[in-house]
């Protein structure tokens, strides 16, 4: 097989940098896989793979010696990049969720600011009515209902709730004298 065909068969991701030095009839080959897409600074801690031997030795065993280490480095760098992207995505989602929660909180605060004292009094009274009704204290719940005349926009709701409470007080029967 040809050198470049074997190199292509490794399916390495990134740029393979090769430096060949001839020293006293022996070759020293340095291989470094650089994945520019990998933003993880830890990738720079990976040292080059060094091979040394006669040209004949390197012809015979070059790919046997580099295949596993280079594929491992390639996979590691791809995984590092995928990890960084997932962390960035998680941070973005977290920031988006925080912003969304903050927006909802501000909307609630604005809605509360816009309520009149009468609206707040009505809501507090209705909360008390529901609490009493939940405890089956129907007479007290009826007494705690806000005055429909003071809350004309809620008059129908108040009357309907009064009717429900009276029915519950009478055990499901309607009394003409409630």
N, C-alpha and C positions, 0 to 999 in steps of 0.2 A: 504494500500500500504506500501511497505517496505521503510525504510529510504533512502537507497542508490538508489533505483529505482526512488524515488521522486527527489532526488538530481540530478540524471542523466537527468531527464525530464526537468530540468531547462535550459539545453543546455548552460551552462556557458563556456566562452572561457578563459582559464587560470587555475591557481592553486588556489583552494579554501582552505585557511588556517583557521582552526578552533581551537580555544583555549577554553576549558571548565574548569571553576573553580567552586569548590564547597565551598560556604561560608555560614555556619550556616544553612544548609538544603536547601539553595537556589542555583540554578545554574546560573552562569554568562557565557554567550556564546559570544565570539568575533569572527566575520567572516570577513575575508579580502580576496578579490579576487585579485590575482597577475597575470598579463598577462606579462610574460617575453618578449614576442615579441614586446610589446609596448615600444618604445624608448622615448616616451614623458615623461619628468621629472614631468610634471603636474600631472600625474597619481599617483605619490607618495603623493599628497595632499589629496587623498581620504581617509577619516578616516574609520576604521573598523566599521562594523555594530554591535551594542551591544544589546543583549537580556538578560533579567534577569527574573527569575521566578522559580517556583517549578518544579520538574521534570514532574509532571502531566500537569502543564500549558504549558510547552515547548513541551511535546508530542502532545498536542491538537492543539497548534497554531503556532508551529515552522515554517512550510512551508508557512502558510498564511502570516506571518510577513516578511519572507526573500525573497519570490519569486520576487515581484516587484522591491525592491531595488537592489537585486543582478543582475537581468536581465538588469536593467538600467545601473549599473556599468559595466557589461560585454559589453553591446552595446557601451557605451561611450569609453571604452578602445579600442575596435576594431575600432571605428571611429577615435580615436586619431591616431592610428597606420596607418590607411589608409590615413589620412590627411598628416602625416609625409612622407609617401612614395610618395604621389603625389607632395609634396613640393620638395623632393629630385629629383624626375623625372623632374619637371619643371626647377630646377636649372641646372640639367645635360643637358637638352635640350637647355636652355639659354646659357650655357657655350659652347655647341657644335655649336650653331648658331653664337656666337661671334667668335669662332675659325674659322669657315667657312668663315665668312665675313672678318676676318683678313687675311686669306689665299688668298682670291680673291683680296684683296687690295694689298698684297705683290706681287702677280702675275702681277697685272696691273703696279705696280711701276717698277718691273723688266723688263716688256715689254717696258715701256717708256724709261728706261735706255738704253736698247739695240737698240733703234731707232737711226738712224743717223740723222744728221742735215738736210740732204736732205729729209728723210722720214717725219720729222716733218714739213718742209717747204711745202711739197706736201700736207700733211693732212690739214695744216692751209689754204692753197690756196683752196683746195676742199671744206672746210667748208665755206669759204667766197663765193665761187661760188654757193653753195647750198643756202646760205642766200640771195644772190642777186636774184637768180632764184625764190626763194619763194616770193620775192617782185616784181616779174615780170620785173626785170631790166636785160633783157636778153643780151643786148649789153655789159653792164658792167660785167656780169657773164662770157661772152665769153672772154672778155679782161683779166679777172682775172684767167682764166684757166692756170695751170702750163704748161711749155714748155715740150712737149712730148720727145724732144731730151735729156733734162736734167733728165728725169725720164723714161728711156726705159722700165723698168719693168711694168710701168703703162701706157705706150703709147696707148695701145688699149682702155683702160678705158677713157683716156683723149679724144681721137678721137671720141669715141661713145658719150661722154657727150657733146662735141662740136656740133656734128650732132643733138642731141636732142635739144640743146639750139637754134641752127640756125632754126630748124623746128618750135620751139615755137615762136621765134622772127618773123618769117614769117607767123604766124597764122596758121600753119599746112600745108602750101604749101612750096614746095622745090624751092629755088631760085638758079639759076646757078651762080649768082653774089654775093653771101654772103661772 
